Amino acid sequence: MSKRPRTSPRRPAKSGAVLPRTLEIDIETVGGRGDGIGHHNGEQVFVPGTVPGDRVVVAVESRRGDGLAASLRQVLSAGPGRVEAPCPHYSVCGGCSLQHLDDATYATWKRGQLVEALGRAGFGPELVAPLVRIPTGTRRRASLAFAQTHDKMFLGFNGRASHQVVDVGTCLLLTPELNAILPPLRTLLRDVVEAGTSGDVVMTLTETGVDLLIEAEARLDLFDRERLAAFADRLDLARLSWRRPGTGMIEPLAGRRPTVVRFAGVGVEIPWGGFLQPSSEGERALANLVFDAVGGRGPVADLYAGCGSFTFPLAQKAAVHAVEGDAASLQALKSAADRSGARVTAEARDLTRRPLMADELKRFQAVVFDPPRAGAAVQTEILAQSGPPLVVAVSCNPATLARDARNLARGGYRLTKATPVDQFPWSAHLEAVAVFEK
């Protein structure tokens, strides 16, 4: 949500055509990225901050795929789904893109992203369940950007399609605990880093306190380290660390107590950089959907298991074999399983390069997988031919979920239900849990 773009902003394509400077168009729909879409001379025009029914004046900025990218200049007449955005930073901050949609319009559009993606793969809209909503003010994990100028420290999120940091006093998405850290953190960074320095801060609220990781180039002397340690004490942080960009090396500066999160009552010590769902409410929603789908079937293979957010709920009813490529996350999962006596075995494995093969899959009655945004194309091709009676897919990308669903369908699986979960309110990001049976 808050990472600075690593690529340059889009620029007009080098072609013989001269782009129009301003247009007056009608917005007809909202696209997959959350931009309103209208037309000019047969070309699509993508305009952030608009809703269907808007009549708007826009400034064309560049070409985008087979259309034009534009910015909103004036709303001549508002569409029926437009509302005033609740956040004062909305017009400039890149963290949210859809606060200008009323709730009903937004919810319909959000569920529609999964309906449309699965529809392109041949699955009907009746298979998509109602949208599961996760409330705002619950985000326990966030990455913010910062930039120190000669006279001010900016701490917040990047502007839309920009490297510029928008200074945010409070964020409607974050938990109160994380919002409370922003003012003193801004002061700390101003005192520690030099003018011209920029970086990122990852904040994670665990059950034992906040885990704070700062990433930036800085020459930390003894006084800086003492200042950082005192900051951790004053704010009662669980852990404070520093990472220099490009090194992958994390320097612990204050480890005051373990950073623990519980999955189905099992305490797991989350490692530095370990994956964690952005909200505990979203995590429970996903875990409940997975748990209900699997029921008492077992043994279960939990692929891309992370630190065990699905592993331990599933282990309440069946033996679970957890497979994860990140060594630190897997070790945290394994240590928690050993301490709790959960029916869990663990295996370190890069599933993209070494998916589970047919002879390994035959001992399972169910497979759960929760891959990165790129999906699990290779693994689903093998599952399609040699998988168990039940497969449950958890996804943060409707497009790759649709592709993986198509792979499974070719092997005889039937999609019984796909549930969209809105764990990233006011954004185009959507999670889903899809259930397949054979």
PyMOL commands that set and color helices and strands:
alter all, ss='L'
color gray80, all
select helices_A, chain A and resi 103-120+125-127+176-192+222-234+280-294+311-314+327-340+358-361+377-386+398-410
alter helices_A, ss='H'
color red, helices_A
select strands_A, chain A and resi 22-26+29-30+36-40+43-47+55-64+67-77+132-133+141-148+153-158+165-167+198-206+209-216+239-243+250-255+260-263+266-269+300-303+320-324+344-348+366-369+390-395+414-422+431-437
alter strands_A, ss='S'
color yellow, strands_A
deselect
rebuild
show_as cartoon
